[in-house]
Amino acid sequence: MGIGWIIWLVLLGGVALIWVGRHGAIARARREQSPLHSGSFDGPPPQAPKLSVLVAAKDEEENIETCVRTLMDQDYPDFELIVINDRSADRTGQILDSLAAEYAARGDERLRPVHVTELRQGWFGKNNAMREGVARASGEWFCFSDADCRQTSRRTLSMAMRQALENDIDFLSVLPVLETHGFWERVIQPVCGAIMVLWFNPGRVNDPRSRAAYANGAFMLLSRKAYESIGGHEPVRTQVNEDMHLARLAKAAGLRLFVMQNRDLYQTRMYTGLGQMWRGWSRIFYGCFGSYARLLASLGVLLTVSVMPYVSLAVALIALAAMGWAEAGPWRWVLAFAATAVILNQILIVRFYKLSQADARYAPTYIIGSVIGVGMLINAVFKIGGTSRTVWRGTTYRGNVMEGGSPAGGGAALCNPAEGTAGLEAPSAAPPAKAGVSEGPSAEPLARAEG
């Protein structure tokens, strides 16, 4: 047996050992990382601080009503809901105004629509929208969320606030349950989530001694004091993954960052088709990893650990079919090692899918999702430095530059994930709101979106 065969077998054996080790990691996660759920506490905090819930919405006419109604139905005793309509070209603004009027007619003034008709120079769309919402917020705590989120429990805000207050957490991110429909969503979403876990393991994120930082913009709960201490959205104004960068700033500032799953509190459907998933996850990988080193490392791990065993198994089976068992020689060893790695992988993936509340029946499609994930990571590599474009929500970005306008707007510092948080500005409070933003019913048709 030549050296090439030996290297191949050593690699396959190493992969099999990695999957054995991951079984231990999943067992620890089950013990140590209990999801937040509607029965985690007996109710809201005894002395509930005022909470401002902020939702940015751009062209969300299909989701916004469900989002608003399930938030307004929360049992938290003292909160306001500020929904920022970010230059939507559809009926989002009208739906928000109608809902606000409906609740106001019942004497409920908690829903406050804000209409952004101009994009502030030097800001990306969602970050500018959240900034305008914060400028109007009166709460002691902020909860940032997305318009495509649907609360499945009336206790989401109460459980999250109790978790934060009783555990001295400054910045809590509760991960969504992913709602998936159709073949491609069920194949791709869990694999992309697994790629993220490679770098942002919740155990390390929650460890104050670790530099690992992660947050999901679907649900970020933090105190006003913590938000202002990291400069609010100002330092991340030109970031397409502002949630990750806010988490890094919080960790660097010594704040207690904590991320956890939820079991029955809320869910979201991130993407609705293969094309949307390709663009969305490529954008997430680019924004979160942000350097050639991390993207190439992720690509190498995915190819070696997830793709190679399946390819090796297929090639070995073809070789045995062509040569016969007696003449196959080293191919028999490749078959044995590759089959062992694939079996261990499949057992692990079933356990991982169940832990992450994905459909475990789709575990056999893991290799398909992995191959597509490889393509997304390669696509993200080409986005570094603006080699290729990122198109999202009607806006085109090259690197951290929005096409058609300058992102820096007078010297904004850009935050590259590989560079940490050095050089980021941290103003003590959010600047006042500007022209092009109105609260209450919109007085004119909204401008077509830029970002």
Secondary structure, DSSP 8 states (H G I E B T S, - for coil): --HHHHHHHHHHHHHHHHHHHHHHHHHHHHHH---B-TTSSSSS-TT---EEEEEEESS-TTTHHHHHHHHHT---SSEEEEEEEES-SSSHHHHHHHHHHHHHHTT---EEEEEE-S--TT--HHHHHHHHHHHT---SEEEEEETTEEESSTTHHHHHHHHHHHTT-SEEEEE-EE---HHHHHHHHHHHHHHHHHH--HHHHT-TTS------TTEEEEEHHHHHHTTTTGGGTT-S-HHHHHHHHHHHTT--EEEEEBSSSEEE---SSHHHHHHHHHHHHHHHH-SHHHHHHHHHHIIIIIIHHHHHHHHHHHHHHHH-TTT-THHHHHHHHHHHHHHHHHHHHHHHHHHTT--GGGGGGHHHHHHHHHHHHHHHHHHGGGSSEEEETTEEEETTEETTS-SSTTT-----GGGTTTT----SS-----TTEEESS-SS-------
